[in-house]
Amino acid sequence: MSLDRQTLSDGFKTVFLPWFLLLFGMFTVVYKTVTGDNLFPVYDYGELQDYTLWEIPYVYILNYATRAWGTLLFAFMLGGVIAAFVPKEKMKKYLTSKNFSSYVLAALLAPAMTVCSCAMIPIFGGLVVAGAGVGPAVTFLLMAPAANFIAIITTIDIISLEIAVARVVFAFFAAILVGYLVSMTRAAKAVEERFAGMAVQAREDYQEYRESFARKSSNALYEAGDLLKKVVPYLALGLLVVSYVDAFLPPAIVAQYLTGITGVGLSAVLGVPLYTPTLVEIFLIRALLDLGMAPAAALAFLIAAPMASIPSMLGVASLVGRRLVINYALLSVLMAFVAGSIYLYIF
């Protein structure tokens, strides 16, 4: 009897638990998308300036955690499943840095992921660990938060159809171009070599049960936990920094300077520290537009903010190093500036 119980216990841990966590996380995302409400209560705060200096990051992070835990659970488990189940040879074949079509494929698939830039970190990690090229993985990382389906639908509703279409088009080309350029750097090649070695070792270690669904499920849970340990500390640090930026950078003063070509450049740069959870940036921009922000500057912000947020960069840096992150962040800000400038002179 004890053996049967032990077998059931092991089966729960290796098969049921990882899939339950993945599906439950997905359910929370779908529930919020359909109903517009969170599955569980969210901690809300008033004006951040009303709190003490030590309370500001506490309430900000608590609000984020209670709002986004389901999305992060889904993202981490999906990253683990990708790393454990996706055949590495197929990943290398379809998302290799050597084929330009891989970048287009990554950009086309990414909008299906309705997650913020921070939630994309574990999925990005899962892709790289699974053997994908760094370039296409970066394209996927940037495109998903910048132009996912829900973000675009909300942009149409809250801002305008014109801005939403421009956001999709410019984010698509920016993500592909940034991913392609990053793949040519030494930092990207070093990361690919490091993870390629890990993939080879993993195939050797797990060769005897590579066809075992139970073993892959167990490995998915392990991969998700490993990504969690690597990412969360840096994510928390990034949110701490952003909480003070959000508290002490008055939107009214910012909006005063967000017009013309200077406003486009400033918006692209401000998108980096002014990180918000997914969809929140849309409402922030709506408020700034009402205060006089130029639509072109709004577009630059909507592209730069999700592509190069501080918490996301810190999390990704924990996986692939600072050099690669600096490369794609600078390119993303540049692409956001170019997009805003083109929009400014066309419209």
FENRA-V792932 format. One record per residue. N is the residue number from 0. RES is the residue in one letter. SS is DSSP state (A for helix, B for strand, O for the rest). OMEGA is omega as a letter, one per 20 degrees, with the letter a starting at -180 (NA if undefined). NEAR is the number of other ideal C-beta (glycine too) atoms within 12 Angstrom. Layout:
# FENRA-V792932
n: (N & N)
res: (RES & RES)
ss: (SS & SS)
omega: (OMEGA & OMEGA)
near: (NEAR & NEAR)
This chain:
# FENRA-V792932
n: (0 & 1 & 2 & 3 & 4 & 5 & 6 & 7 & 8 & 9 & 10 & 11 & 12 & 13 & 14 & 15 & 16 & 17 & 18 & 19 & 20 & 21 & 22 & 23 & 24 & 25 & 26 & 27 & 28 & 29 & 30 & 31 & 32 & 33 & 34 & 35 & 36 & 37 & 38 & 39 & 40 & 41 & 42 & 43 & 44 & 45 & 46 & 47 & 48 & 49 & 50 & 51 & 52 & 53 & 54 & 55 & 56 & 57 & 58 & 59 & 60 & 61 & 62 & 63 & 64 & 65 & 66 & 67 & 68 & 69 & 70 & 71 & 72 & 73 & 74 & 75 & 76 & 77 & 78 & 79 & 80 & 81 & 82 & 83 & 84 & 85 & 86 & 87 & 88 & 89 & 90 & 91 & 92 & 93 & 94 & 95 & 96 & 97 & 98 & 99 & 100 & 101 & 102 & 103 & 104 & 105 & 106 & 107 & 108 & 109 & 110 & 111 & 112 & 113 & 114 & 115 & 116 & 117 & 118 & 119 & 120 & 121 & 122 & 123 & 124 & 125 & 126 & 127 & 128 & 129 & 130 & 131 & 132 & 133 & 134 & 135 & 136 & 137 & 138 & 139 & 140 & 141 & 142 & 143 & 144 & 145 & 146 & 147 & 148 & 149 & 150 & 151 & 152 & 153 & 154 & 155 & 156 & 157 & 158 & 159 & 160 & 161 & 162 & 163 & 164 & 165 & 166 & 167 & 168 & 169 & 170 & 171 & 172 & 173 & 174 & 175 & 176 & 177 & 178 & 179 & 180 & 181 & 182 & 183 & 184 & 185 & 186 & 187 & 188 & 189 & 190 & 191 & 192 & 193 & 194 & 195 & 196 & 197 & 198 & 199 & 200 & 201 & 202 & 203 & 204 & 205 & 206 & 207 & 208 & 209 & 210 & 211 & 212 & 213 & 214 & 215 & 216 & 217 & 218 & 219 & 220 & 221 & 222 & 223 & 224 & 225 & 226 & 227 & 228 & 229 & 230 & 231 & 232 & 233 & 234 & 235 & 236 & 237 & 238 & 239 & 240 & 241 & 242 & 243 & 244 & 245 & 246 & 247 & 248 & 249 & 250 & 251 & 252 & 253 & 254 & 255 & 256 & 257 & 258 & 259 & 260 & 261 & 262 & 263 & 264 & 265 & 266 & 267 & 268 & 269 & 270 & 271 & 272 & 273 & 274 & 275 & 276 & 277 & 278 & 279 & 280 & 281 & 282 & 283 & 284 & 285 & 286 & 287 & 288 & 289 & 290 & 291 & 292 & 293 & 294 & 295 & 296 & 297 & 298 & 299 & 300 & 301 & 302 & 303 & 304 & 305 & 306 & 307 & 308 & 309 & 310 & 311 & 312 & 313 & 314 & 315 & 316 & 317 & 318 & 319 & 320 & 321 & 322 & 323 & 324 & 325 & 326 & 327 & 328 & 329 & 330 & 331 & 332 & 333 & 334 & 335 & 336 & 337 & 338 & 339 & 340 & 341 & 342 & 343 & 344 & 345 & 346)
res: (M & S & L & D & R & Q & T & L & S & D & G & F & K & T & V & F & L & P & W & F & L & L & L & F & G & M & F & T & V & V & Y & K & T & V & T & G & D & N & L & F & P & V & Y & D & Y & G & E & L & Q & D & Y & T & L & W & E & I & P & Y & V & Y & I & L & N & Y & A & T & R & A & W & G & T & L & L & F & A & F & M & L & G & G & V & I & A & A & F & V & P & K & E & K & M & K & K & Y & L & T & S & K & N & F & S & S & Y & V & L & A & A & L & L & A & P & A & M & T & V & C & S & C & A & M & I & P & I & F & G & G & L & V & V & A & G & A & G & V & G & P & A & V & T & F & L & L & M & A & P & A & A & N & F & I & A & I & I & T & T & I & D & I & I & S & L & E & I & A & V & A & R & V & V & F & A & F & F & A & A & I & L & V & G & Y & L & V & S & M & T & R & A & A & K & A & V & E & E & R & F & A & G & M & A & V & Q & A & R & E & D & Y & Q & E & Y & R & E & S & F & A & R & K & S & S & N & A & L & Y & E & A & G & D & L & L & K & K & V & V & P & Y & L & A & L & G & L & L & V & V & S & Y & V & D & A & F & L & P & P & A & I & V & A & Q & Y & L & T & G & I & T & G & V & G & L & S & A & V & L & G & V & P & L & Y & T & P & T & L & V & E & I & F & L & I & R & A & L & L & D & L & G & M & A & P & A & A & A & L & A & F & L & I & A & A & P & M & A & S & I & P & S & M & L & G & V & A & S & L & V & G & R & R & L & V & I & N & Y & A & L & L & S & V & L & M & A & F & V & A & G & S & I & Y & L & Y & I & F)
ss: (O & A & A & A & A & A & A & A & A & A & A & A & A & A & A & A & A & A & A & A & A & A & A & A & A & A & A & A & A & A & A & A & A & A & A & O & O & O & O & O & O & O & O & O & O & O & O & A & A & A & O & O & A & A & A & A & A & A & A & A & A & A & A & A & A & A & A & A & A & A & A & A & A & A & A & A & A & A & A & A & A & A & A & A & A & O & O & A & A & A & A & A & A & A & O & O & O & O & O & A & A & A & A & A & A & A & A & A & A & A & O & O & O & O & O & O & O & O & O & A & A & A & A & A & A & A & A & A & A & O & O & O & O & A & A & A & A & A & A & A & A & A & A & A & A & A & A & O & A & A & A & A & A & A & A & A & A & A & O & O & A & A & A & A & A & A & A & A & A & A & A & A & A & A & A & A & A & A & A & A & A & A & A & O & O & A & A & A & A & A & A & A & A & A & A & A & A & A & A & A & A & A & A & A & A & O & A & A & A & O & O & O & A & A & A & A & A & A & A & A & A & A & A & A & A & A & A & A & A & A & A & A & A & A & A & A & A & A & A & A & A & A & A & A & A & A & A & A & O & O & A & A & A & A & A & A & O & O & O & A & A & A & A & A & A & A & A & A & A & A & A & A & A & O & O & O & O & O & O & A & A & A & A & A & A & A & A & A & A & A & O & O & O & O & A & A & A & A & A & A & A & A & A & A & A & A & A & O & O & A & A & A & A & A & A & A & A & A & A & A & O & A & A & A & A & A & A & A & A & A & A & A & A & A & A & A & A & A & A & A & A & A & A & A & A & A & O)
omega: (a & r & r & r & r & r & r & r & r & r & r & a & a & a & a & a & a & a & r & a & r & a & r & r & r & r & r & r & a & a & a & r & a & a & a & a & r & a & r & a & r & r & r & r & r & r & a & a & a & a & r & a & a & r & a & r & a & a & a & a & r & r & a & a & a & r & a & a & a & r & r & r & r & a & a & r & r & r & r & r & r & a & a & a & a & r & a & a & r & r & r & a & a & a & r & a & a & a & a & r & r & r & r & r & r & a & r & a & a & a & r & a & a & a & r & a & r & r & r & a & a & r & r & r & r & r & a & r & a & r & r & r & a & a & r & r & r & r & r & a & a & a & a & r & a & a & r & a & a & r & a & r & r & r & r & a & a & a & r & r & a & r & a & r & r & r & r & a & a & r & r & a & r & a & r & a & r & r & a & a & r & a & a & a & r & a & a & a & r & r & a & r & a & a & r & r & r & a & r & r & a & r & r & a & a & a & a & r & a & r & a & r & a & a & r & r & r & a & r & r & r & a & r & r & r & r & r & a & a & a & a & r & r & r & r & r & r & r & r & r & a & a & r & r & a & a & a & r & a & r & a & r & r & a & a & a & a & r & r & a & r & r & r & r & r & r & r & r & a & r & a & a & a & r & r & r & a & a & a & a & a & a & r & a & r & r & r & r & r & r & r & r & r & r & r & r & r & r & r & r & a & r & a & a & r & a & a & r & a & r & r & a & r & r & r & r & r & a & a & r & a & a & a & a & r & r & a & r & r & r & r & r & r & r & r & r & r & r & r & a & r & r & a & a & r & a & NA)
near: (7 & 8 & 9 & 10 & 11 & 12 & 15 & 15 & 15 & 18 & 20 & 20 & 23 & 26 & 25 & 21 & 25 & 37 & 29 & 21 & 33 & 34 & 20 & 23 & 33 & 26 & 22 & 33 & 37 & 18 & 19 & 28 & 26 & 14 & 12 & 13 & 14 & 24 & 26 & 18 & 12 & 21 & 19 & 15 & 24 & 14 & 15 & 26 & 18 & 12 & 22 & 12 & 17 & 13 & 20 & 28 & 28 & 21 & 29 & 37 & 33 & 24 & 29 & 36 & 26 & 23 & 33 & 38 & 32 & 34 & 44 & 39 & 34 & 37 & 46 & 44 & 41 & 42 & 49 & 39 & 36 & 38 & 42 & 40 & 33 & 30 & 22 & 32 & 18 & 16 & 33 & 29 & 21 & 29 & 44 & 29 & 38 & 21 & 20 & 21 & 21 & 33 & 39 & 25 & 27 & 43 & 40 & 24 & 29 & 42 & 28 & 21 & 41 & 35 & 45 & 42 & 55 & 44 & 44 & 48 & 46 & 47 & 50 & 53 & 41 & 43 & 51 & 45 & 42 & 42 & 33 & 48 & 40 & 51 & 46 & 45 & 53 & 53 & 50 & 51 & 54 & 53 & 49 & 44 & 50 & 53 & 45 & 40 & 25 & 30 & 43 & 36 & 22 & 28 & 38 & 20 & 18 & 26 & 33 & 24 & 15 & 19 & 39 & 31 & 20 & 35 & 47 & 32 & 25 & 39 & 41 & 33 & 28 & 45 & 49 & 35 & 32 & 48 & 46 & 34 & 28 & 42 & 37 & 23 & 28 & 16 & 27 & 35 & 24 & 19 & 38 & 37 & 19 & 21 & 35 & 27 & 16 & 24 & 28 & 18 & 15 & 26 & 20 & 12 & 14 & 23 & 13 & 10 & 17 & 19 & 12 & 17 & 20 & 23 & 26 & 29 & 31 & 29 & 33 & 38 & 33 & 28 & 38 & 40 & 26 & 26 & 42 & 31 & 19 & 28 & 38 & 31 & 18 & 29 & 42 & 27 & 22 & 37 & 39 & 28 & 28 & 39 & 35 & 24 & 28 & 35 & 26 & 20 & 22 & 18 & 28 & 15 & 16 & 31 & 28 & 19 & 26 & 39 & 26 & 22 & 23 & 21 & 33 & 38 & 29 & 34 & 45 & 43 & 29 & 42 & 47 & 36 & 32 & 36 & 39 & 39 & 41 & 41 & 35 & 30 & 38 & 36 & 22 & 32 & 44 & 26 & 24 & 38 & 30 & 16 & 22 & 21 & 36 & 33 & 34 & 40 & 43 & 49 & 49 & 51 & 53 & 53 & 53 & 51 & 48 & 49 & 53 & 45 & 46 & 37 & 45 & 49 & 47 & 35 & 42 & 48 & 31 & 30 & 40 & 39 & 26 & 19 & 22 & 39 & 40 & 22 & 35 & 46 & 36 & 25 & 36 & 46 & 36 & 27 & 39 & 47 & 37 & 28 & 46 & 45 & 28 & 23 & 34 & 28 & 14 & 15 & 18)
